[in-house]
Amino acid sequence: MYFDTHAHYDDKRFDDDRDELLGSMHGSGITLILNAASNLSSAKFSLKLADKYPFVYAAVGVHPHDSKSMTDETVSELERLLSHPKAMAVGEIGLDFHYDFSPRDVQKKRFCEQLELARRVKKPVIIHEREALRDTLDTVNDFRDLKGVFHCFSGSWEVAKIILDMGWYLSFTGVITFKNARRVLEVLEKIPADRMMLETDCPYMSPEPMRGRRNSSLHLPYIAEKIAEVRGITLDDVAELTMNNGLQFFGIGV
């Protein structure tokens, strides 16, 4: 039984079959899903999904791509939404200097505001980082008291160790199944068993052999199989430990 700790079922690519797809999850061994927001409307949609499906939870936050649209009122609205009983985290938030869809100074400002928000509401954070590693690490270093996860991790063991030494978590997508995913396989070998989580980041990041197609939580076993292979454990072991880690991280049922 699997926990997809980072999905985007509010994405328009699910508009044609969202209910049918989500309705098939339990029969396919997907027990829990955390839908991560990218902006205010996405956060509201995620909470509607959480209200509709008992196995769906939500993260509330504004992605760095959309940080240029944030105002002080946005932060207040996020705080209000985080009072929902199934809003389990602030996310996804962070820095993205690859696309620079929002000015970098604005990204940094809104990132810090949302980290401060997480501190106020006592929720964990889901971090997005792309080509902004030094700035991201410098920022989160001031928030070591928070519980956090770097999602879709594909970096080196040296970077992973910095994050793990903070007491934070890493979550892994279908990227680990790609042929050029060498560095992250070393991370998978060395990471403590209680600090890893599974995610699809769907509809993005489909694992091999589904690469190039729309991703969904149904593809989690492909990611788990790679982890089992690298660590020399069973698929059931991977499912159990990542489920327990996800429950602990998000405070579900604990």
N, C-alpha and C positions, 0 to 999 in steps of 0.2 A: 504494500500500500504506500503510495507516494504523496509527497507534499511539494507542489509547485510553488515555490516561495516568491516568484516574480513573473507575472503575466500581464498582458494588456488586452483583455477581452473587450474593452471599450473601443478598440481600434475598428475602423470602418471595414476592414477586411473580414470581420466576423458578422457584419450586418445581415448577411443572407442566411446564416445558419447558427447564430450564436446560441439560441435556446436549445436547438437540437444537439449541438456539440457539447454544451455544458451538461445537458441531460444524460449524456453517454458516459460521463466521467467515472461514476462509481462502478459501473459495470466493467470498466477497463482498468480498475485498480488505482485510480486517482482519488485520493481521500480528501485532500485539502488544496485550495488554491488561494494565493494572495494576489489580488489585482493591484498593481502599482500605478498611481496617478502620474500624469505628466503636466497637468495644469488644473485650474479650478473646475472647469466643466468636466474634465476627466475624473477628478476626485468625486464629484457628485454622482457621476455615472457609476463609478466603482462602488460607492456606498449603496446605490440602488441594486446593483448585482448582489451585494452582500445581504441586503434585505430579502431578496428573492430566493437566494440559494443558501441553505444552511452551511454548506461546506466552503463558501466563498467569504474571504475577508478582504480588507482594503488597506492600502497605504495612501495617505493624503499628503500631497506636496506639489511643487512646481519644478519641472525639469529645467536645467540651465538653458535649453533652447527657448523656453517660454519666459525666462526671467525678465526679459525686457517689457513684458506686459503686466508685470506685478506692480502693485501699489501698496501703500500701507493698509488700505482696506482689504486687499487680498490676504495679507498676513492675518488680519483679524478674522476673516471668513474661514481661513484654514484652521485657525484655532477653534472656531465654533464647530467645524466639521469633525475635528479630532475628538470631540466629546461623544461622538457616536460609539456605541459599545463594540462595534466591529471594525473601527478604525484602529489598527494595531501598530502603525508606524508612520513616521514622516518620510515621504519619499515618492518618486525618486528625486533626489536633489543632488547638486554637485556642480562640477565644472566641465565644460566641453570646449576646448580650444581647437578642435579639429574643424568643426563647421563654423564656429563663431557666429551662430545665428543671433545671439545677444552679445552686446559689448562686454568685454572681459571685466571691466570694473563693475558693471551692473550684475554680472553673474556672481562675482565675489560678494557683493553687498547682499544680494538676496539669498545666497548660500548661507552666509553667516546668520542672517535673520531667521532662516528656517532651522538652523542648528540651535539657536537660542530658543526658538519656539519648542523644539523637541525637549529641551532642558526644562522649560516651564511646564509642559504637559506630561513630562516623564514617559516619553515614548522612544523606542529605538529609531535609528535612522538608516535609510537605504541610500547608498552613495553611488552616483554615476560619475565616472572619471574617464575622460578621453583626451590624451595628449596634454594633460594638465596635472601631471602627477605631483610635481614639487609643490605647486600652489595648493593642491588638494590636501596633501599631507601636512603642509604648514598650517592650513586652516583647521583641520580636524584635531591637530595636536592640542589646540586650546579647548577641545571638548572631549577629552579623554574620559570624563566621567559618564559620558553617554555610552549606550550599547549601540554598535553599528556594524553594518555589513557592506563590503565593497562588492557590488553585484557584477555579474558577467566578468569575473576575474580571469585574466589571461596573461598576467605579468610573470615576472621572475620570482625565484625563491627569496632573493634579497629584498624585494619589495614586499612580498607576502609576509616575511618575518617582521618587518616594521609594523605592519597592520596587526598581525597576530600578537606582537608584544604589547600592543595597546589593550589587548583583551577582546579585540573585535573579530568578526567572522569574514569568511569568503564564500561566495556562492558561484556555482559553475554552470555554464550553459553548454549547448551543442558545440561550441568552439573547441572543446577538449577532444572532440572526435575528428577534427580536421587534420590533414596530413602535416601541416606546418606548425601544429600545436606542440612544440617541443618543450619550451620553457615551463608551460603550465603543468606538464606531466610530472616534472620534478616537484612542483608544489603539491600535486596530488599524492605523491609518494611520501612527502615529509609532513604535511599538515596534520595536526592533532585531530583525531577522529571526532572530537566534540566541537570542532569549529568550522565544519563544512556544511553547506546546504546545496540543494538542487534547485535549479530554475530552468525555465525554457526561454524567458524573455519573449514569448510568442506575441505577435506573429513573426518575430524576427528569429534569426540564429538557429534555423533548423539543423539538427545534427545529421551526420552521415548515417544512413544512406538516403535521408530525406532532404538533403541540402538543396536549396533552390525552390522548395515548395513552402507554402504557408505552414508555419510552425503552430503547434498546439501542445497542451499538457499531455496529450496521448503519446508524445514522443519522449517523455521523461525516461522510460526504460533504456533507450539507446545511450543516454548520458550516464545513467547508473551502471550500465554494462561496462563502459569504459573505465569508470572509477573502480569497479570490482576487479577488472583486469589489471589495472595499474597497482592496486593495493594488495592483490592476491587474496581477496575475500569473496564471499558469495554475494549474489544480487540481493538476496533477502537481507544480508547484513547492511548493505548500502542503503536500502530502503528504510530499514529500521533506524539506523543511526542518523540519517538525514531528516527523517520524520521527527525524531526526538529533539534534534538540534533546532529544527524550525519551530516546534512547539515552545521550546525553552526561550528561543530568541524573541519571538513575538508575544510570549506570555499567554498562549492559548491553553486553557485548561490547567494552568499551574497556579 
